Amino acid sequence: MDDAVARLQALSTQMSLERGEEHCFVTGKDYTFSSKANAPTTELYPDKTGGCGSQDIFVHPAVLPNGQRIKLLKTLLSSACERDCYYCPFRAGRDTRRATFQPEEFARLFVMLAQKGIAEGMFLSSGMIGGGVRTQDKLLDTADILRNKLGFHGYLHLKIMPGAERAQVERAMHLADRVSVNLEAPNTARLAKLAPHKEFIEELLQPLKWVDEIRRTQPGHRGWNGHWPSSVTQFVAGGACESDLELLTATDYLYRHLGLRRAYFSSFNPIPNTPLENQPPTPPIREHRLYQASFLLRDYGFNLEELPFEADGRLPVQSDPKQAWAHVNLAERPVEVNRAERHELLRVPGIGLKGAEAILRARRQAKLRDLSALRALGILVGRAAPFLLLDGKRAAYQPMLF
Ligand code: SF4
């Protein structure tokens, strides 16, 4: 057991590079980013589990699609890999400690962790050995043992390997709550700068298309727990000198045409002893702006053309994209809180999805005449006031000094 825990530690420590259910989320107030609250934690052996060695296993606080918060083990089945992606700590030939589990061994270890309350769900990926199809089979075998032999009913996010076959994608959808394919870059040309041996269309985009097609054409009760899993992807932001416009063009396509639940952006950070080790890291504020813009596309009714891109395709880092749009479009044409439609309210900074619903409900009872009424509904009035009319009058807002 000591050896298994040591291998799991070796596999899980680098997984903070993989965004997942954790890291950032939307609150009801307006799109809101949080990373500190979701930093990985370690569970220490033997204190909490009774004598398995003294290793740390990284378990991440995660927010599930239904809002539930759980302890999520993010790990690989194997950190051995035959590919050589330029940004990756597990790339072939890099001098790093490798570890591998067999499906049954790993499934039993995870169930032991779940029984001890260390982990409640899992995000499982793998380095590639013997091609994408063979590697996918190992992931599927692990999931199958967990579900059908060991009776694990908790949250499972399964990675789809580059080059996986359609039947494998479908099998994953019968076993997992969520599936993902990391596109890494927004298009073929940019992917060549990050991962020269991955095929953007055939190996990465195609499995996401199959997920969408299966969800649309087959009854949902065939999926795990009676629903088809959600699908997500991740981009390495800044790794291939791509623009925000390129990343968000791809994101917009995935939301509109492939039913993607979420695009994750992972700021590029150079890894020693990789071809990109001298490339500067991407500032976290860029990742933050990309999330904000992607939520505008997904939840707030914005079109790509409405986002405030600069001439070089970057979003301004100094201001929130919704705020920047409102300054141009709403400063002289404020929104009347008592008459605006939901989609108009959602354009106002400081009014989020829940806030818009709360306004619609409240004004059925009585006119909203002052900012304190909006504040009581959860509206961020400091941000919203410059763009609002309350019963025909500009909202008078005095920022609180203390
Ligand atoms: S295939 Fe995956 S694990 Fe292997 S080098 Fe590329 S990103 Fe890393």
Boltz pocket constraint, residues with backbone or C-beta under 6 A from the ligand:
constraints:
  - pocket:
      binder: B
      contacts: [[A, 81], [A, 82], [A, 83], [A, 84], [A, 85], [A, 88], [A, 89], [A, 90], [A, 91], [A, 92], [A, 126], [A, 127], [A, 128], [A, 195]]
      max_distance: 6.0
